[in-house]
Each structure stands twice: as structure tokens, then as C-alpha cells.
Amino acid sequence: MDENDWLAARFEEDRPHLRSVAYRMLGSLNEADDAVQEAWLRLSRSDTRDIENLTGWLTTVTARVCLNMLRSRGSRREDLMGPHVPDPVVSLEGEIDPEQETVLADSVGLALHVVLETLAPAERLAFVLHDMFAVPFDEIASIVGRSPDAARQLASRARRRVQGAAVPDTDLGHQREVVDAFFAAARGGDFEALVAVLDPDVVLRSDGGPRRPAFSAVARGPEAVAGRAMTFARPAANLRPALVNGAAGVVVVVAGRPVSVVGFTVRQGKIVAIDALADPDRLSRLDLPALDG
């Protein structure tokens, strides 16, 4: 095996890890793949003889690429088109493939990624690299162009924001029971039963994208969320149970076509967050599994 083949093989070993870093940084699976590809291009053009820790080097390069991508987004997307729900990772229950498993490792559901979207780029980078991937602050400082103490402060500020993210119950079967009760109440028009499965501080975020602005909304509180939930009760809609970022969720299918992916965060037997992606352009780019039902 020559040096180029060896380098390509080593990069492929690190690809799942790099994709996981990039997904947490960007909240977009397609952009994460673009960032990882850019890391490969930079590696292929570099003199690797002085690189002692190739995985660390690639992690740093991928993080730099992601930071530039975040900064280039300019104004926050929420200001431009309403709430933004990150790309969900959708799989069949009990059938997460190895690549998805790596992306979802140590994840606490889609709600965390929604909170990450609210962080400034440098804060997000510092938190993701340090708290999720144990990258030292000395290395983070070199990426963001600040001192290690400043990098530590970035992560600390981000951590305070992220602590507000709802952490789901670990019992997936119990999550599914609560989600099923939610949809049964919605389809049965039972407003009181619907409110009963919702946490007092529940929040629903729906992202319809620029082509479906009517599907973009944020609702807070049981009554407001229950009112919006009645939109899930369309007789023509098929609800396909799935895992959404490792937690109980559904893919809503109408006329054989997915029209939304809905992730739930269930804590202590109540739904505390509902995140729905209904943007047809982004849905078409997701690698959705074949969901029977």
C-alpha cells in the first residue's frame, strides 16, 4: 500500500467521527458531509510527515471548516424564515446502522440540537469540541483565535444555554407509549387527553421552510400546543413510528410521500418538546428508511 492509499484508508477510519463533529457543529447532514469532504481535500494537499496525531489534526481542520460555514450563514435563519429545526437522523426502532450510531453517540435527542442552533458560532464550537469530544481548550483557542481562558468562557456560556435543553427519558418503550397517547388523543379530538400528556412548559417548533411558511410556527404551553397538534389528525395522514435522533418520533406520510418528520422529547412521562421538520426541500434530501405501516 502506497502512502496515498494509506492516507485514504486512515481518513475513512476517521470519517464517522468527523461527520459526528460536523453534524453537531452544523445541524445539517448535507453540510456535515461537505465539511468532511473539505477536510479530506485539505489533508490530500498537506504534508503529513509532521502530523503526529492525524485524528486530532482532522478534527481541528473539520472544526475550522464548520466554523467558517457557520459564520458565512450571516443573519440567523430564524430571523429570515421563522423557527429552524436541524436535520433529524431518522431510523427504524432497533435498526440504527453503524454510521447513524456514530453520529448519534452521546446525543440527547433533537431538542439539544435546536438549542445548539441558538449559540454564536464560536460558542457552539467551544462547547461541541470540549464537552462532547474532550478537545483541550488550548486547541480550541487556536481555532477561534482567542486565549485558552477565553475559549473556556465561550464553552461556559454555551453550557449554561444548553443546560436548558430537555433530556429525554431513557426508556424508549415508555417514550413510545406517551407519543402514541399523544396521537390517539389528537386523532380522537380529545383535547383534555392531549393536554394531559403535555408538560406545563412544553414547546412545539415546526419548520416548514420558505415554501411552506404556514407550517412554520412556535407554540408554548399545553393549550397552544394541543391546538396545533390537531393538525396531525388529518385522516389521510399515515403515522410511521421511527426513531428521530435516537428518541421516539414519527414520519408523517400522505399519499405515499413524507410530509414531515416529528421528534418528541419525553421526560418523566410528559412531552416537553416537539420538533417537526416539514420543509419539502430538506425532507427530500434526508436518507429516510423504508417505513412500513
Disulfide bonds with the S-S distance in Angstrom:
none
